[in-house]
Amino acid sequence: MQNAIKIKRVIDDGSKEEKEIYELPEDSSRYCLLGKAIGINMNHCIILGSKHKNGFWHRVYGYRIIQNWEIEKMMFEAMKKIRPEIEPYITVAFFERLT
């Protein structure tokens, strides 16, 4: 495996949960795409994934950062007008492991 990152979430009872997800290589035939998120950083993309995919937290195993310059640039330029301090967006694809 490549790089692993720790992701965290707060459960309804206020406790915290943490797990590792792994950066996957291009040839990821043993993994199924859960979805893609465009956000201001990795944590933002994870939050978006959690909100838009049932069981995301338990299903996500890996990620891949994707170069999606056209959409990222468009979103960045639009947000820059509202918040000049904002940093460029990233696109992240999330995967679950096939059994």
N, C-alpha and C positions, 0 to 999 in steps of 0.2 A: 504494500500500500504506500501511497504517497503521504502527503501531509494530512494530519488529523487536526480538527478543531473541536473545541468543546462548545456545545450550545447549552443554553440554560432556559428554564421557564419557571414561572411561579404558578403553582396549582391553586385551585379555588380555596383550599384551607390555609393558604399563606405559605406553605412549605415550598421549597425549591427543589427542582430536579435538574440533573445535568447528564449529558451523554456526549459521546464523540461521534462525529461523522467524518468521512474520509474523502479526500480529493481523489477523483477517479480518472483513470487514463482515457484517452479518446476511444479505444476499443473496449467498450464496457458492455459486451454482449450478455453478461450475467446479471445485468441490472435493468430495471424498468423505470422509465421516466415518470416521476410523480408530477412534475410541473416546473415552470420557470417563473422567476420573479425578477423585477427590475426595481432596484432600490438604491438608497444612498450609501449603504454599506451592507456587510454580510448579515448583521443582526436585523436590519430592516427587512431584508429578503426572507429571513427565517420567520419573522413575524407574519409577513404576507403569506408565506407558504402555509403556516399554521392556521391562518384564518380562512384560507380558500381550499384546503384539501382535507377531507375527513381522515382522521387518524394519522395526520402528518407526523406528529411527534413519534409515534410508535413505528411508523413505516419508513421514515427517512433513514438512509444508510450512508449516502454519499452525495457529493456535489461536484459540479464542474463550473468554473467561471467561463462565461461565453462572451466573446467580443461581438457586441450588437451596436456598433457605433452609431448607426443612423437613428435608432429610437432613443438610445441613451443621450445623444447630442440634442435631439429635439426636446426631450424632457428637461435636460439640464438648462438649456437656453430659456425655456418657459419659466422654470423655477427661479432662475437667476434674476429675473425681473422682480420677483416677489421677495426673495431672500438672497441678496448679493453674496453672502458668505458661504452659500451652499457649495458642496464639492461635487465632482462628476458622479454620475450614476454607474452602477454595475448590473450586469445580468447574470443570474445564477440559475443553473438547472439542478434540480434535486432528484435523486434516484432512490429506489428501494431495491433490495437484493432479491433476486429470484431464487426460489428454493429448488 
